[in-house]
Amino acid sequence: MRFLKKRILPSLIPILVIALVVAGAVSLGVWATQASSWPGQASTTTAAPPTTVAPTTTTTVPATVKYQTIEIKFDYEAGAAQYKTWTAGRVIHAGIGWFEPFGRSEYVAGMGFPEAAEFPKPDFMNDTWMATYKTGLFCIYMLKDGWIYAYDGVVGNLHPVENDDGKMDMLLNVIVGGTGRYKGANGILIGRTPGRGNSTDVGGGLMLPVSIIKTMDGYINIPVTN
């Protein structure tokens, strides 16, 4: 008995304490579970912390534009007799004729037109272009269902002036837009301007021959709207 009191019992005391603590915790858990199910007993719930959602970026993809490609050709009489002024800016030459397949047409070509403000020159008509060809007129081709806007560049001279009897230039037109049916259009034409007859001062020292035929061929892309 003396050995049991001195050696065994002291060593059992920590074990007994741990057992009592565990038993008490289990009893409290059972009591809490039962208490939460009693009628009329209020229960509390701890809300979960809010979830942080990363912001999203919406990218708008522009709609693909569909075009109708049409082969075009025009012939204008643009001599001194056809010259006229415009609402603003300076007209270099003007004419009347046919713009196939769209029908009767008139045009003006010049600088400083109000319509040109919305349609800057194409990138390739840069300083190098102007230093080489020295031209970049804005053209307005007027048709019954809208206007076509283009930049006009003389890319070479086929026949120089002789005895004040006209000349013939080779030129390029780049379509940059329009109004009515031709809004948003683009395209390219190439052609020439054979001129004949003595020069006439049409105003401001601008000299034009009696006759100029502006004749060009190419294509136009017109946006499809339906």
Secondary structure, DSSP 8 states (H G I E B T S, - for coil): -HHIIIIIHHHHHHHHHHHHHHHHHHHHHHHHHHHHTSTT--------------------------EEEEEEEEEEE-SGGG----SSSEEEEEEEEEEETTEEEEEEEEES-GGGGGS---TTSSHHHHHHH---EEEEEEETTEEEEEEEEEEEEEE---TT---EEEEEEEEEEESGGGTT-EEEEEEEEEEES--EE-STT-EE-SEEEEEEEEEEEEE---
